Amino acid sequence: MLTFAFKIGQRVQTTSNSDYAGLSGVILEIHTGEDKETDNLTPDIHCSFDFPESEAEIQKLEERFSSLYNMPKKLDELALDEVIMSPNELILIPEEPTRLLHYIGTDEWARPVYQDQYGKLWKDVELGDFEIPHLHSAVGNEFDGEPDMPIRKPFKILTDKPKNPYEFQYMMLSRLQSDCEYYLNYGNRCTGRLYYLDEEKQIAAMKKLGKEFPDDGKPEWLTWEQILEYEKAMCPAIK
């Protein structure tokens, strides 16, 4: 006797003997008794299936249904968002364990980088601005790789990014630098785009912040020499 153990919300994959073979999705509803829409002896399991990712998979599915209906069928005609399945056409997809993350550093774009128990890297694309990080995988699993796909599994931060006592100064200096870049490149040298609304005051504030950092905590992305270059470009009257 078949033991029915499917539940709403579970991830499932179709069996090889199903017309929908090769698809995976989630259970939306389970109907039994008079609520059923089919004459099957087993419950009706309403599923929403993910669209195939590759052209080859799409073509294979279209060819299968074209053969079943004896007429051409395209993917958008198959209504994969709700399909009634029987239990013997489905296999439960085991839930992956929670990703256990350790902070391992910050990439060159100031994105905190975490590593899980499988060695996979995850980047916080919001730069640590939120209590719960917005994690994406890294292209090529490289430390300085660009963010790729968002994490889809539950995760737990075991080792978080340590709080830097100069975090506010870093953020402020970065903001002032961005103002200078815009002023010099796209802002038509408009002082209204500067935080301090004045070139000399802007540079003075950057110098003040630059002096507040200890020798081992000075930002690599903006050196003292670069601040002087901004001063030279923005305040030509200062020698």
HUDANOR-V28861 format. One record per pair of residues at least 4 apart in sequence whose C-alpha atoms are under 6 Angstrom apart, sorted by the first residue. I is the first residue (numbers start at 1). J is the second residue. Records with the same first field share a line. If there is no record, write none. Layout:
# HUDANOR-V28861
I: J ; J
This chain:
# HUDANOR-V28861
8: 27 ; 28 ; 29
9: 26 ; 27
10: 26 ; 27
11: 25 ; 26 ; 93
12: 24 ; 25 ; 26 ; 91 ; 92 ; 93
13: 23 ; 24 ; 90 ; 91
14: 21 ; 23 ; 89 ; 90
15: 21 ; 89 ; 90
16: 21
18: 89
24: 49 ; 50
25: 48 ; 49 ; 50
26: 47 ; 48
27: 46 ; 47
28: 46 ; 47
29: 46
30: 44 ; 45
31: 35 ; 36 ; 43 ; 44
32: 36 ; 43
36: 44
44: 84 ; 85 ; 86
45: 84 ; 85 ; 86
46: 83 ; 84
47: 82 ; 83
48: 80 ; 81 ; 82
49: 80 ; 81
52: 57 ; 58
62: 66 ; 73 ; 74
66: 70 ; 71 ; 72 ; 73
98: 154 ; 155
99: 116 ; 155
100: 116 ; 117 ; 155 ; 156
101: 114 ; 115 ; 116 ; 157 ; 158
102: 114 ; 115 ; 158 ; 159
103: 113 ; 114 ; 159 ; 160 ; 161
104: 113 ; 114
105: 112 ; 113
106: 110 ; 111 ; 112 ; 113
107: 111 ; 144
111: 124 ; 127
112: 123 ; 124
113: 122 ; 123
114: 121 ; 122
115: 119 ; 120 ; 121
116: 120
121: 141
122: 135 ; 136 ; 137
123: 135 ; 136
124: 133 ; 134 ; 135
125: 134
135: 150 ; 151
136: 147 ; 148 ; 149 ; 150 ; 151
137: 147 ; 148 ; 149
138: 145 ; 146 ; 147 ; 148
139: 145 ; 146 ; 148
169: 173
179: 194
182: 186 ; 187
183: 187 ; 189
184: 189
191: 197 ; 198
192: 197
196: 202
213: 217 ; 218
230: 234
231: 235
232: 236
